Amino acid sequence: MTGASLVFWIVCAIPLIGVLYYLIRKDKNKLKGSWGVIILGALVIAAILVIVYVTKDFNAIFSQN
């Protein structure tokens, strides 16, 4: 990961995921809260996979070898 990616994850993504997790767990209906955590987890995993895939393609296209 580059420096910009690390800054994004530290400053934006991790706090956002933490706040969303807190709000979902605070829900009074525990069943709906569980589904929210599952969906949030799936979205985080999908975002990480997309980031890895896009970064790999970006590096292959713009490498100066």
PDB file with one MODEL, atoms N, CA, C and O in Angstrom:
MODEL        1
ATOM      1  N   MET A   1       0.844  -1.183   0.000  1.00  0.00           N
ATOM      2  CA  MET A   1       0.000   0.000   0.000  1.00  0.00           C
ATOM      3  C   MET A   1       0.885   1.240   0.000  1.00  0.00           C
ATOM      4  O   MET A   1       1.975   1.259   0.572  1.00  0.00           O
ATOM      5  N   THR A   2       0.391   2.238  -0.642  1.00  0.00           N
ATOM      6  CA  THR A   2       1.131   3.490  -0.669  1.00  0.00           C
ATOM      7  C   THR A   2       0.765   4.333   0.544  1.00  0.00           C
ATOM      8  O   THR A   2      -0.153   3.999   1.293  1.00  0.00           O
ATOM      9  N   GLY A   3       1.483   5.410   0.724  1.00  0.00           N
ATOM     10  CA  GLY A   3       1.233   6.297   1.855  1.00  0.00           C
ATOM     11  C   GLY A   3      -0.168   6.886   1.850  1.00  0.00           C
ATOM     12  O   GLY A   3      -0.800   7.011   2.899  1.00  0.00           O
ATOM     13  N   ALA A   4      -0.651   7.248   0.665  1.00  0.00           N
ATOM     14  CA  ALA A   4      -2.001   7.817   0.568  1.00  0.00           C
ATOM     15  C   ALA A   4      -3.058   6.803   0.980  1.00  0.00           C
ATOM     16  O   ALA A   4      -4.041   7.164   1.626  1.00  0.00           O
ATOM     17  N   SER A   5      -2.869   5.546   0.617  1.00  0.00           N
ATOM     18  CA  SER A   5      -3.825   4.511   1.010  1.00  0.00           C
ATOM     19  C   SER A   5      -3.827   4.316   2.518  1.00  0.00           C
ATOM     20  O   SER A   5      -4.885   4.160   3.127  1.00  0.00           O
ATOM     21  N   LEU A   6      -2.654   4.325   3.114  1.00  0.00           N
ATOM     22  CA  LEU A   6      -2.567   4.165   4.564  1.00  0.00           C
ATOM     23  C   LEU A   6      -3.225   5.330   5.293  1.00  0.00           C
ATOM     24  O   LEU A   6      -3.918   5.130   6.291  1.00  0.00           O
ATOM     25  N   VAL A   7      -3.012   6.537   4.801  1.00  0.00           N
ATOM     26  CA  VAL A   7      -3.642   7.707   5.409  1.00  0.00           C
ATOM     27  C   VAL A   7      -5.159   7.597   5.300  1.00  0.00           C
ATOM     28  O   VAL A   7      -5.873   7.885   6.261  1.00  0.00           O
ATOM     29  N   PHE A   8      -5.657   7.181   4.127  1.00  0.00           N
ATOM     30  CA  PHE A   8      -7.101   7.015   3.955  1.00  0.00           C
ATOM     31  C   PHE A   8      -7.644   6.006   4.955  1.00  0.00           C
ATOM     32  O   PHE A   8      -8.653   6.274   5.607  1.00  0.00           O
ATOM     33  N   TRP A   9      -7.002   4.855   5.092  1.00  0.00           N
ATOM     34  CA  TRP A   9      -7.491   3.821   6.006  1.00  0.00           C
ATOM     35  C   TRP A   9      -7.446   4.295   7.448  1.00  0.00           C
ATOM     36  O   TRP A   9      -8.383   4.045   8.206  1.00  0.00           O
ATOM     37  N   ILE A  10      -6.370   4.978   7.845  1.00  0.00           N
ATOM     38  CA  ILE A  10      -6.230   5.404   9.239  1.00  0.00           C
ATOM     39  C   ILE A  10      -7.177   6.552   9.571  1.00  0.00           C
ATOM     40  O   ILE A  10      -7.793   6.555  10.637  1.00  0.00           O
ATOM     41  N   VAL A  11      -7.297   7.525   8.671  1.00  0.00           N
ATOM     42  CA  VAL A  11      -8.077   8.728   8.969  1.00  0.00           C
ATOM     43  C   VAL A  11      -9.565   8.559   8.650  1.00  0.00           C
ATOM     44  O   VAL A  11     -10.409   9.074   9.383  1.00  0.00           O
ATOM     45  N   CYS A  12      -9.896   7.860   7.588  1.00  0.00           N
ATOM     46  CA  CYS A  12     -11.299   7.805   7.143  1.00  0.00           C
ATOM     47  C   CYS A  12     -11.968   6.448   7.349  1.00  0.00           C
ATOM     48  O   CYS A  12     -13.006   6.360   8.005  1.00  0.00           O
ATOM     49  N   ALA A  13     -11.391   5.415   6.804  1.00  0.00           N
ATOM     50  CA  ALA A  13     -12.088   4.126   6.726  1.00  0.00           C
ATOM     51  C   ALA A  13     -12.254   3.464   8.092  1.00  0.00           C
ATOM     52  O   ALA A  13     -13.362   3.051   8.435  1.00  0.00           O
ATOM     53  N   ILE A  14     -11.203   3.355   8.865  1.00  0.00           N
ATOM     54  CA  ILE A  14     -11.293   2.664  10.152  1.00  0.00           C
ATOM     55  C   ILE A  14     -12.253   3.378  11.108  1.00  0.00           C
ATOM     56  O   ILE A  14     -13.093   2.714  11.715  1.00  0.00           O
ATOM     57  N   PRO A  15     -12.164   4.712  11.266  1.00  0.00           N
ATOM     58  CA  PRO A  15     -13.167   5.372  12.125  1.00  0.00           C
ATOM     59  C   PRO A  15     -14.596   5.223  11.600  1.00  0.00           C
ATOM     60  O   PRO A  15     -15.521   5.054  12.395  1.00  0.00           O
ATOM     61  N   LEU A  16     -14.797   5.280  10.282  1.00  0.00           N
ATOM     62  CA  LEU A  16     -16.137   5.105   9.718  1.00  0.00           C
ATOM     63  C   LEU A  16     -16.673   3.711  10.020  1.00  0.00           C
ATOM     64  O   LEU A  16     -17.825   3.566  10.431  1.00  0.00           O
ATOM     65  N   ILE A  17     -15.862   2.702   9.824  1.00  0.00           N
ATOM     66  CA  ILE A  17     -16.283   1.335  10.118  1.00  0.00           C
ATOM     67  C   ILE A  17     -16.593   1.189  11.603  1.00  0.00           C
ATOM     68  O   ILE A  17     -17.565   0.531  11.971  1.00  0.00           O
ATOM     69  N   GLY A  18     -15.776   1.797  12.457  1.00  0.00           N
ATOM     70  CA  GLY A  18     -16.025   1.740  13.900  1.00  0.00           C
ATOM     71  C   GLY A  18     -17.334   2.402  14.289  1.00  0.00           C
ATOM     72  O   GLY A  18     -18.085   1.854  15.096  1.00  0.00           O
ATOM     73  N   VAL A  19     -17.617   3.562  13.735  1.00  0.00           N
ATOM     74  CA  VAL A  19     -18.864   4.265  14.050  1.00  0.00           C
ATOM     75  C   VAL A  19     -20.068   3.474  13.538  1.00  0.00           C
ATOM     76  O   VAL A  19     -21.070   3.345  14.240  1.00  0.00           O
ATOM     77  N   LEU A  20     -19.972   2.949  12.325  1.00  0.00           N
ATOM     78  CA  LEU A  20     -21.080   2.145  11.789  1.00  0.00           C
ATOM     79  C   LEU A  20     -21.310   0.901  12.642  1.00  0.00           C
ATOM     80  O   LEU A  20     -22.455   0.549  12.926  1.00  0.00           O
ATOM     81  N   TYR A  21     -20.244   0.240  13.049  1.00  0.00           N
ATOM     82  CA  TYR A  21     -20.373  -0.944  13.902  1.00  0.00           C
ATOM     83  C   TYR A  21     -21.044  -0.572  15.228  1.00  0.00           C
ATOM     84  O   TYR A  21     -21.931  -1.285  15.699  1.00  0.00           O
ATOM     85  N   TYR A  22     -20.619   0.542  15.825  1.00  0.00           N
ATOM     86  CA  TYR A  22     -21.211   0.998  17.085  1.00  0.00           C
ATOM     87  C   TYR A  22     -22.708   1.275  16.920  1.00  0.00           C
ATOM     88  O   TYR A  22     -23.513   0.860  17.754  1.00  0.00           O
ATOM     89  N   LEU A  23     -23.078   1.971  15.851  1.00  0.00           N
ATOM     90  CA  LEU A  23     -24.490   2.296  15.624  1.00  0.00           C
ATOM     91  C   LEU A  23     -25.325   1.044  15.363  1.00  0.00           C
ATOM     92  O   LEU A  23     -26.463   0.947  15.822  1.00  0.00           O
ATOM     93  N   ILE A  24     -24.767   0.100  14.635  1.00  0.00           N
ATOM     94  CA  ILE A  24     -25.501  -1.136  14.355  1.00  0.00           C
ATOM     95  C   ILE A  24     -25.691  -1.940  15.637  1.00  0.00           C
ATOM     96  O   ILE A  24     -26.778  -2.465  15.879  1.00  0.00           O
ATOM     97  N   ARG A  25     -24.656  -2.043  16.454  1.00  0.00           N
ATOM     98  CA  ARG A  25     -24.751  -2.824  17.687  1.00  0.00           C
ATOM     99  C   ARG A  25     -25.661  -2.145  18.716  1.00  0.00           C
ATOM    100  O   ARG A  25     -26.206  -2.814  19.593  1.00  0.00           O
ATOM    101  N   LYS A  26     -25.828  -0.836  18.617  1.00  0.00           N
ATOM    102  CA  LYS A  26     -26.665  -0.087  19.553  1.00  0.00           C
ATOM    103  C   LYS A  26     -28.154  -0.303  19.285  1.00  0.00           C
ATOM    104  O   LYS A  26     -28.991   0.040  20.120  1.00  0.00           O
ATOM    105  N   ASP A  27     -28.486  -0.867  18.129  1.00  0.00           N
ATOM    106  CA  ASP A  27     -29.879  -1.102  17.752  1.00  0.00           C
ATOM    107  C   ASP A  27     -30.564  -2.001  18.778  1.00  0.00           C
ATOM    108  O   ASP A  27     -29.993  -2.998  19.218  1.00  0.00           O
ATOM    109  N   LYS A  28     -31.776  -1.648  19.151  1.00  0.00           N
ATOM    110  CA  LYS A  28     -32.516  -2.406  20.163  1.00  0.00           C
ATOM    111  C   LYS A  28     -32.911  -3.794  19.666  1.00  0.00           C
ATOM    112  O   LYS A  28     -32.925  -4.748  20.443  1.00  0.00           O
ATOM    113  N   ASN A  29     -33.229  -3.913  18.393  1.00  0.00           N
ATOM    114  CA  ASN A  29     -33.606  -5.200  17.827  1.00  0.00           C
ATOM    115  C   ASN A  29     -32.324  -5.962  17.477  1.00  0.00           C
ATOM    116  O   ASN A  29     -31.668  -5.650  16.483  1.00  0.00           O
ATOM    117  N   LYS A  30     -31.972  -6.941  18.279  1.00  0.00           N
ATOM    118  CA  LYS A  30     -30.690  -7.639  18.129  1.00  0.00           C
ATOM    119  C   LYS A  30     -30.599  -8.402  16.813  1.00  0.00           C
ATOM    120  O   LYS A  30     -29.511  -8.517  16.249  1.00  0.00           O
ATOM    121  N   LEU A  31     -31.717  -8.927  16.308  1.00  0.00           N
ATOM    122  CA  LEU A  31     -31.680  -9.662  15.048  1.00  0.00           C
ATOM    123  C   LEU A  31     -31.297  -8.741  13.896  1.00  0.00           C
ATOM    124  O   LEU A  31     -30.464  -9.099  13.063  1.00  0.00           O
ATOM    125  N   LYS A  32     -31.902  -7.558  13.846  1.00  0.00           N
ATOM    126  CA  LYS A  32     -31.553  -6.605  12.792  1.00  0.00           C
ATOM    127  C   LYS A  32     -30.117  -6.121  12.962  1.00  0.00           C
ATOM    128  O   LYS A  32     -29.423  -5.898  11.970  1.00  0.00           O
ATOM    129  N   GLY A  33     -29.665  -5.955  14.191  1.00  0.00           N
ATOM    130  CA  GLY A  33     -28.285  -5.554  14.435  1.00  0.00           C
ATOM    131  C   GLY A  33     -27.291  -6.586  13.948  1.00  0.00           C
ATOM    132  O   GLY A  33     -26.224  -6.242  13.440  1.00  0.00           O
ATOM    133  N   SER A  34     -27.641  -7.852  14.102  1.00  0.00           N
ATOM    134  CA  SER A  34     -26.771  -8.920  13.624  1.00  0.00           C
ATOM    135  C   SER A  34     -26.654  -8.898  12.106  1.00  0.00           C
ATOM    136  O   SER A  34     -25.563  -9.061  11.561  1.00  0.00           O
ATOM    137  N   TRP A  35     -27.772  -8.699  11.428  1.00  0.00           N
ATOM    138  CA  TRP A  35     -27.730  -8.605   9.977  1.00  0.00           C
ATOM    139  C   TRP A  35     -26.922  -7.394   9.524  1.00  0.00           C
ATOM    140  O   TRP A  35     -26.211  -7.460   8.521  1.00  0.00           O
ATOM    141  N   GLY A  36     -27.028  -6.307  10.247  1.00  0.00           N
ATOM    142  CA  GLY A  36     -26.253  -5.119   9.900  1.00  0.00           C
ATOM    143  C   GLY A  36     -24.767  -5.357  10.006  1.00  0.00           C
ATOM    144  O   GLY A  36     -24.002  -4.907   9.154  1.00  0.00           O
ATOM    145  N   VAL A  37     -24.343  -6.068  11.056  1.00  0.00           N
ATOM    146  CA  VAL A  37     -22.920  -6.372  11.224  1.00  0.00           C
ATOM    147  C   VAL A  37     -22.445  -7.306  10.116  1.00  0.00           C
ATOM    148  O   VAL A  37     -21.340  -7.140   9.600  1.00  0.00           O
ATOM    149  N   ILE A  38     -23.265  -8.280   9.746  1.00  0.00           N
ATOM    150  CA  ILE A  38     -22.899  -9.202   8.672  1.00  0.00           C
ATOM    151  C   ILE A  38     -22.761  -8.457   7.344  1.00  0.00           C
ATOM    152  O   ILE A  38     -21.803  -8.675   6.603  1.00  0.00           O
ATOM    153  N   ILE A  39     -23.710  -7.587   7.051  1.00  0.00           N
ATOM    154  CA  ILE A  39     -23.653  -6.815   5.807  1.00  0.00           C
ATOM    155  C   ILE A  39     -22.462  -5.864   5.820  1.00  0.00           C
ATOM    156  O   ILE A  39     -21.770  -5.735   4.810  1.00  0.00           O
ATOM    157  N   LEU A  40     -22.210  -5.195   6.948  1.00  0.00           N
ATOM    158  CA  LEU A  40     -21.052  -4.312   7.056  1.00  0.00           C
ATOM    159  C   LEU A  40     -19.764  -5.081   6.831  1.00  0.00           C
ATOM    160  O   LEU A  40     -18.874  -4.604   6.125  1.00  0.00           O
ATOM    161  N   GLY A  41     -19.651  -6.254   7.415  1.00  0.00           N
ATOM    162  CA  GLY A  41     -18.457  -7.078   7.216  1.00  0.00           C
ATOM    163  C   GLY A  41     -18.277  -7.483   5.761  1.00  0.00           C
ATOM    164  O   GLY A  41     -17.160  -7.458   5.244  1.00  0.00           O
ATOM    165  N   ALA A  42     -19.362  -7.853   5.101  1.00  0.00           N
ATOM    166  CA  ALA A  42     -19.281  -8.233   3.690  1.00  0.00           C
ATOM    167  C   ALA A  42     -18.856  -7.040   2.825  1.00  0.00           C
ATOM    168  O   ALA A  42     -18.068  -7.193   1.892  1.00  0.00           O
ATOM    169  N   LEU A  43     -19.379  -5.865   3.139  1.00  0.00           N
ATOM    170  CA  LEU A  43     -18.997  -4.670   2.374  1.00  0.00           C
ATOM    171  C   LEU A  43     -17.536  -4.302   2.583  1.00  0.00           C
ATOM    172  O   LEU A  43     -16.864  -3.883   1.641  1.00  0.00           O
ATOM    173  N   VAL A  44     -17.039  -4.454   3.799  1.00  0.00           N
ATOM    174  CA  VAL A  44     -15.632  -4.164   4.078  1.00  0.00           C
ATOM    175  C   VAL A  44     -14.735  -5.137   3.316  1.00  0.00           C
ATOM    176  O   VAL A  44     -13.739  -4.728   2.719  1.00  0.00           O
ATOM    177  N   ILE A  45     -15.086  -6.418   3.334  1.00  0.00           N
ATOM    178  CA  ILE A  45     -14.293  -7.415   2.607  1.00  0.00           C
ATOM    179  C   ILE A  45     -14.330  -7.131   1.106  1.00  0.00           C
ATOM    180  O   ILE A  45     -13.300  -7.216   0.435  1.00  0.00           O
ATOM    181  N   ALA A  46     -15.501  -6.796   0.576  1.00  0.00           N
ATOM    182  CA  ALA A  46     -15.614  -6.473  -0.845  1.00  0.00           C
ATOM    183  C   ALA A  46     -14.783  -5.239  -1.192  1.00  0.00           C
ATOM    184  O   ALA A  46     -14.139  -5.206  -2.240  1.00  0.00           O
ATOM    185  N   ALA A  47     -14.790  -4.231  -0.330  1.00  0.00           N
ATOM    186  CA  ALA A  47     -14.000  -3.019  -0.582  1.00  0.00           C
ATOM    187  C   ALA A  47     -12.511  -3.331  -0.597  1.00  0.00           C
ATOM    188  O   ALA A  47     -11.778  -2.810  -1.438  1.00  0.00           O
ATOM    189  N   ILE A  48     -12.057  -4.173   0.321  1.00  0.00           N
ATOM    190  CA  ILE A  48     -10.639  -4.538   0.360  1.00  0.00           C
ATOM    191  C   ILE A  48     -10.257  -5.295  -0.912  1.00  0.00           C
ATOM    192  O   ILE A  48      -9.199  -5.038  -1.487  1.00  0.00           O
ATOM    193  N   LEU A  49     -11.107  -6.227  -1.357  1.00  0.00           N
ATOM    194  CA  LEU A  49     -10.816  -6.969  -2.581  1.00  0.00           C
ATOM    195  C   LEU A  49     -10.768  -6.048  -3.797  1.00  0.00           C
ATOM    196  O   LEU A  49      -9.904  -6.207  -4.660  1.00  0.00           O
ATOM    197  N   VAL A  50     -11.685  -5.089  -3.872  1.00  0.00           N
ATOM    198  CA  VAL A  50     -11.681  -4.141  -4.987  1.00  0.00           C
ATOM    199  C   VAL A  50     -10.428  -3.281  -4.949  1.00  0.00           C
ATOM    200  O   VAL A  50      -9.822  -3.032  -5.991  1.00  0.00           O
ATOM    201  N   ILE A  51     -10.033  -2.828  -3.780  1.00  0.00           N
ATOM    202  CA  ILE A  51      -8.822  -2.008  -3.660  1.00  0.00           C
ATOM    203  C   ILE A  51      -7.603  -2.785  -4.124  1.00  0.00           C
ATOM    204  O   ILE A  51      -6.778  -2.249  -4.864  1.00  0.00           O
ATOM    205  N   VAL A  52      -7.474  -4.029  -3.706  1.00  0.00           N
ATOM    206  CA  VAL A  52      -6.328  -4.848  -4.106  1.00  0.00           C
ATOM    207  C   VAL A  52      -6.341  -5.070  -5.613  1.00  0.00           C
ATOM    208  O   VAL A  52      -5.300  -4.958  -6.260  1.00  0.00           O
ATOM    209  N   TYR A  53      -7.502  -5.382  -6.180  1.00  0.00           N
ATOM    210  CA  TYR A  53      -7.609  -5.639  -7.611  1.00  0.00           C
ATOM    211  C   TYR A  53      -7.290  -4.380  -8.421  1.00  0.00           C
ATOM    212  O   TYR A  53      -6.524  -4.449  -9.383  1.00  0.00           O
ATOM    213  N   VAL A  54      -7.856  -3.248  -8.052  1.00  0.00           N
ATOM    214  CA  VAL A  54      -7.635  -2.003  -8.788  1.00  0.00           C
ATOM    215  C   VAL A  54      -6.181  -1.566  -8.664  1.00  0.00           C
ATOM    216  O   VAL A  54      -5.591  -1.107  -9.642  1.00  0.00           O
ATOM    217  N   THR A  55      -5.599  -1.700  -7.486  1.00  0.00           N
ATOM    218  CA  THR A  55      -4.202  -1.308  -7.296  1.00  0.00           C
ATOM    219  C   THR A  55      -3.286  -2.182  -8.137  1.00  0.00           C
ATOM    220  O   THR A  55      -2.318  -1.686  -8.713  1.00  0.00           O
ATOM    221  N   LYS A  56      -3.577  -3.474  -8.216  1.00  0.00           N
ATOM    222  CA  LYS A  56      -2.757  -4.381  -9.021  1.00  0.00           C
ATOM    223  C   LYS A  56      -2.821  -3.983 -10.483  1.00  0.00           C
ATOM    224  O   LYS A  56      -1.784  -3.905 -11.142  1.00  0.00           O
ATOM    225  N   ASP A  57      -4.019  -3.729 -11.009  1.00  0.00           N
ATOM    226  CA  ASP A  57      -4.165  -3.321 -12.403  1.00  0.00           C
ATOM    227  C   ASP A  57      -3.544  -1.958 -12.655  1.00  0.00           C
ATOM    228  O   ASP A  57      -2.931  -1.743 -13.701  1.00  0.00           O
ATOM    229  N   PHE A  58      -3.690  -1.043 -11.723  1.00  0.00           N
ATOM    230  CA  PHE A  58      -3.117   0.302 -11.870  1.00  0.00           C
ATOM    231  C   PHE A  58      -1.607   0.221 -11.964  1.00  0.00           C
ATOM    232  O   PHE A  58      -1.004   0.894 -12.799  1.00  0.00           O
ATOM    233  N   ASN A  59      -0.982  -0.596 -11.116  1.00  0.00           N
ATOM    234  CA  ASN A  59       0.473  -0.736 -11.130  1.00  0.00           C
ATOM    235  C   ASN A  59       0.942  -1.403 -12.428  1.00  0.00           C
ATOM    236  O   ASN A  59       1.994  -1.044 -12.958  1.00  0.00           O
ATOM    237  N   ALA A  60       0.188  -2.350 -12.934  1.00  0.00           N
ATOM    238  CA  ALA A  60       0.572  -3.040 -14.176  1.00  0.00           C
ATOM    239  C   ALA A  60       0.483  -2.102 -15.374  1.00  0.00           C
ATOM    240  O   ALA A  60       1.324  -2.162 -16.271  1.00  0.00           O
ATOM    241  N   ILE A  61      -0.515  -1.245 -15.395  1.00  0.00           N
ATOM    242  CA  ILE A  61      -0.704  -0.351 -16.536  1.00  0.00           C
ATOM    243  C   ILE A  61       0.325   0.778 -16.538  1.00  0.00           C
ATOM    244  O   ILE A  61       0.867   1.131 -17.585  1.00  0.00           O
ATOM    245  N   PHE A  62       0.592   1.342 -15.355  1.00  0.00           N
ATOM    246  CA  PHE A  62       1.413   2.538 -15.279  1.00  0.00           C
ATOM    247  C   PHE A  62       2.837   2.277 -14.814  1.00  0.00           C
ATOM    248  O   PHE A  62       3.547   3.220 -14.466  1.00  0.00           O
ATOM    249  N   SER A  63       3.273   1.024 -14.798  1.00  0.00           N
ATOM    250  CA  SER A  63       4.669   0.765 -14.407  1.00  0.00           C
ATOM    251  C   SER A  63       5.591   1.204 -15.531  1.00  0.00           C
ATOM    252  O   SER A  63       5.211   1.162 -16.701  1.00  0.00           O
ATOM    253  N   GLN A  64       6.799   1.623 -15.184  1.00  0.00           N
ATOM    254  CA  GLN A  64       7.732   2.162 -16.161  1.00  0.00           C
ATOM    255  C   GLN A  64       8.847   1.172 -16.476  1.00  0.00           C
ATOM    256  O   GLN A  64       9.982   1.577 -16.727  1.00  0.00           O
ATOM    257  N   ASN A  65       8.541  -0.084 -16.464  1.00  0.00           N
ATOM    258  CA  ASN A  65       9.550  -1.114 -16.793  1.00  0.00           C
ATOM    259  C   ASN A  65       9.675  -1.281 -18.283  1.00  0.00           C
ATOM    260  O   ASN A  65      10.470  -2.098 -18.748  1.00  0.00           O
TER     261      ASN A  65
ENDMDL
END
